[in-house]
């Protein structure tokens, strides 16, 4: 019998990881995809892929909360993701440490819009993850707007992969992944048209880092998460803005399991982030974005 954990003790946490992946289903196990294998090679990650309960135990041991999601690439890539229902239900069983986001391929049209409403109303998801390169869509395609309308109405954040992608790196033709979909300037249109919907630009957005910083500076509801890179590789302008004008809009994230919080936090200690800014990045900004305090 599953044991539901106590509610999240925010004050006891040392950090909140805004970007962790559910890649292994305990209900419907699948073999690793060619994209997952390529990403593991790209990130030099050779550890076994964990299930959601194993991720929860790992983060609980470290007193770090995590936002967790799968990526719905079934239409575009023929890869069956861990279901949103499994993510939400197992996150609820580990609510002391996990915050569930959902992933819906915008190409699912009206069926995806209905699915988003159901996941919000019946499963309590707290945000939505989009991967335009993997799901093959432009973020500012008006056909996606009905899905954003549901998210905005619920007051939930939308997290967009931006910049380069480890998915497909090294495969012939990049595995069919088109990097053009990762330009954050497309998300700028979404920020204009949905000013009440919090938006997270995931990852240092190389080769469009300056664009991402400009969008985050210009649009009050836009944040940047620092996942997908070791901090020792952060470009100088990202560190500069994280320390100053964007100090309340930059978020800790790893891309677990490809980058572990142990590695990320160790490298974060060695970059030039002001002492008063570190707790904002590691936890306080995420608390504000996710409305975790009553």
C-alpha positions in Angstrom: 0.0 0.0 0.0 1.3 3.5 -0.9 1.9 5.9 1.9 1.1 9.5 1.3 3.8 11.8 2.6 3.1 14.9 4.8 2.7 18.3 3.1 5.8 20.2 1.9 7.8 21.9 4.7 9.1 24.8 2.6 11.3 26.2 5.4 13.1 22.9 5.8 14.1 22.7 2.1 17.5 23.9 0.9 16.4 24.3 -2.7 13.6 23.8 -5.3 14.7 22.2 -8.6 12.4 23.5 -11.3 13.4 21.0 -13.9 13.4 17.2 -13.4 12.3 14.5 -15.9 10.1 11.4 -15.4 11.5 9.0 -18.0 10.7 5.6 -16.5 7.1 4.4 -15.9 6.4 2.0 -13.1 3.0 1.2 -14.6 4.0 0.8 -18.3 7.8 0.4 -18.6 9.4 1.2 -22.0 12.9 0.7 -23.3 15.0 3.8 -23.5 14.4 5.8 -26.7 17.2 6.6 -29.2 16.8 10.2 -28.0 17.3 9.3 -24.3 20.4 7.3 -25.2 21.8 10.1 -27.3 21.2 12.6 -24.5 22.9 10.3 -21.9 25.9 10.2 -24.2 25.9 14.0 -24.7 25.7 14.7 -21.0 28.1 11.8 -20.1 25.5 10.4 -17.8 25.8 6.6 -17.3 23.7 6.0 -14.2 20.5 3.9 -14.3 17.3 5.9 -15.1 15.2 6.2 -12.0 11.4 5.8 -11.5 9.4 8.6 -10.0 9.4 7.1 -6.5 13.2 6.7 -6.7 13.5 10.3 -7.8 11.4 11.3 -4.8 13.6 9.3 -2.4 16.7 10.8 -3.9 15.5 14.4 -3.5 14.0 13.8 -0.1 17.4 12.6 1.1 18.9 16.0 0.0 16.0 18.1 1.3 15.4 19.5 -2.2 11.9 19.7 -3.7 11.5 19.1 -7.4 9.1 20.0 -10.3 8.7 16.8 -12.3 7.2 16.1 -15.7 7.4 13.9 -18.7 7.5 15.1 -22.4 4.6 14.2 -24.7 6.4 13.3 -27.9 4.2 10.5 -29.0 2.8 12.2 -32.1 6.0 13.8 -33.3 8.5 11.1 -32.3 6.5 8.0 -31.8 7.7 7.7 -28.2 5.3 6.9 -25.5 5.9 9.2 -22.4 5.3 8.5 -18.8 1.6 9.5 -18.5 0.6 12.7 -16.9 -1.7 10.8 -14.7 1.2 8.7 -13.3 3.3 11.7 -12.8 0.5 13.5 -10.9 -0.5 10.6 -8.8 3.0 9.6 -7.8 3.9 13.2 -7.1 0.8 13.4 -4.9 2.1 10.4 -2.9 5.3 12.3 -2.5 3.9 15.8 -2.0 6.5 16.6 0.7 9.1 16.8 -2.1 7.4 16.8 -5.6 5.4 19.3 -7.6 3.8 17.8 -10.8 3.7 19.5 -14.2 1.9 18.1 -17.2 3.1 17.8 -20.8 0.6 18.0 -23.7 1.7 18.0 -27.3 0.0 21.1 -28.8 -0.5 19.1 -32.0 -3.3 17.2 -30.2 -5.6 20.2 -30.8 -8.9 20.4 -29.0 -8.4 16.9 -27.5 -5.3 18.3 -25.8 -7.2 21.4 -24.6 -9.8 19.1 -22.9 -6.9 17.0 -21.5 -5.3 20.1 -19.9 -8.6 21.0 -18.2 -9.0 17.5 -16.9 -5.4 17.4 -15.5 -5.9 20.7 -13.7 -9.3 19.9 -12.3 -8.9 16.2 -11.5 -5.2 15.7 -11.0 -4.0 18.9 -9.5 -1.1 19.6 -11.9 0.7 22.8 -11.1 2.1 23.8 -14.5 2.8 22.6 -18.0 6.0 21.7 -19.8 6.5 22.3 -23.6 9.4 21.2 -25.7 8.9 22.9 -29.1 11.9 21.2 -30.8 10.9 17.7 -29.6 7.2 18.3 -30.2 7.8 20.2 -33.5 5.8 23.4 -33.1 6.5 27.1 -32.9 5.5 28.5 -29.5 3.7 31.5 -31.1 1.6 29.4 -33.4 -2.0 30.7 -32.9 -3.2 27.1 -33.2 -1.7 26.5 -29.7 -3.4 29.5 -28.1 -6.5 27.6 -26.9 -4.2 25.4 -24.8 -2.5 28.5 -23.4 -5.9 30.0 -22.6 -6.6 27.0 -20.3 -3.3 27.3 -18.5 -3.6 31.1 -18.2 -7.2 30.8 -16.8 -5.9 28.5 -14.1 -3.1 30.9 -13.2 -0.4 28.2 -13.8 3.0 28.6 -15.3 4.1 27.3 -18.7 7.7 26.1 -19.0 9.3 26.1 -22.5 12.5 24.4 -23.6 14.7 27.0 -25.3 18.1 27.0 -26.9 20.2 24.1 -28.0 18.9 20.6 -27.3 20.7 17.5 -26.0 17.8 15.6 -27.6 19.2 14.3 -30.9 22.7 15.7 -30.5 25.2 13.5 -32.3 22.5 11.5 -34.2 22.4 11.6 -38.0 20.5 14.8 -38.9 20.2 15.5 -35.2 17.6 12.7 -35.1 15.2 15.0 -37.0 15.2 17.6 -34.2 15.0 21.1 -35.7 16.8 23.7 -33.5 14.8 26.6 -34.9 11.9 25.8 -32.7 14.0 26.6 -29.7 14.4 30.3 -30.3 13.0 32.1 -27.3 11.9 35.0 -29.4 8.8 32.9 -30.3 7.9 32.8 -26.6 8.1 36.6 -26.5 4.9 36.6 -28.6 3.3 34.3 -26.1 4.3 36.6 -23.2 2.7 39.5 -25.0 -0.6 37.7 -25.7 -0.8 36.0 -22.3 0.5 38.7 -19.9 -1.1 36.9 -16.8 0.4 33.5 -17.6 3.8 33.0 -15.8 6.4 31.7 -18.3 9.7 30.0 -17.7 12.4 29.9 -20.4 14.1 26.6 -19.6 17.9 26.4 -19.8 20.6 28.9 -20.7 19.3 29.6 -24.2 22.5 29.4 -26.2 22.8 30.4 -29.0 20.1 32.9 -28.1 21.1 33.8 -24.6 20.9 37.6 -25.1 17.4 37.2 -26.5 16.3 35.2 -23.5 17.7 37.8 -21.1 16.0 40.6 -23.0 12.6 38.9 -22.9 12.9 38.1 -19.1 13.9 41.7 -18.5 11.1 43.1 -20.6 8.2 40.9 -19.6 7.3 40.9 -15.9 5.9 37.3 -15.9 8.9 35.7 -17.6 11.5 33.7 -15.7 14.7 31.7 -16.6 15.6 28.4 -15.2 19.3 27.3 -15.2 18.8 23.7 -16.0 20.6 21.6 -18.7 24.1 23.2 -18.1 26.6 22.9 -15.3 26.9 26.4 -13.8 30.6 26.5 -14.7 29.6 26.8 -18.3 27.1 29.7 -17.8 27.8 32.6 -20.2 29.1 35.8 -18.4 26.0 37.9 -19.3 23.7 35.3 -17.7 25.7 35.6 -14.4 25.7 39.4 -14.7 21.9 39.6 -15.0 21.3 36.9 -12.4 23.2 39.0 -9.9 21.4 42.3 -10.8 18.3 43.1 -12.7 17.0 39.5 -12.9 18.0 38.4 -9.4 14.3 37.7 -8.6 13.5 35.9 -11.9 16.2 33.2 -12.2 15.5 29.7 -11.0 17.5 26.7 -9.9 17.0 23.7 -12.2 19.1 20.7 -13.1 17.6 18.6 -16.0 17.8 15.5 -13.7 18.6 12.7 -14.2 21.0 14.0 -16.9 22.5 16.5 -14.5 22.3 15.8 -10.8 21.7 18.4 -8.1 24.9 17.2 -6.4 27.0 18.2 -9.4 25.0 21.4 -10.2 25.1 22.7 -6.6 28.8 21.9 -6.3 29.6 23.9 -9.5 27.2 26.7 -8.4 29.4 27.3 -5.3 32.3 28.1 -7.6 30.7 30.8 -9.8 30.5 34.5 -9.0 26.9 34.8 -7.6 26.4 37.3 -4.8 25.7 35.8 -1.4 22.3 37.6 -1.1 21.3 36.3 -4.5 22.0 32.6 -4.0 18.9 31.9 -1.8 16.7 33.7 -4.3 17.9 31.4 -7.2 17.9 28.2 -5.1 14.5 28.5 -3.5 12.8 31.9 -2.9 12.1 32.8 -6.6 10.5 29.4 -7.1 8.4 29.8 -4.0 7.0 33.0 -5.4 6.5 31.6 -8.9 4.7 28.5 -7.7 2.8 30.3 -4.9 3.9 27.8 -2.4 3.5 30.1 0.6 0.0 30.8 1.9 
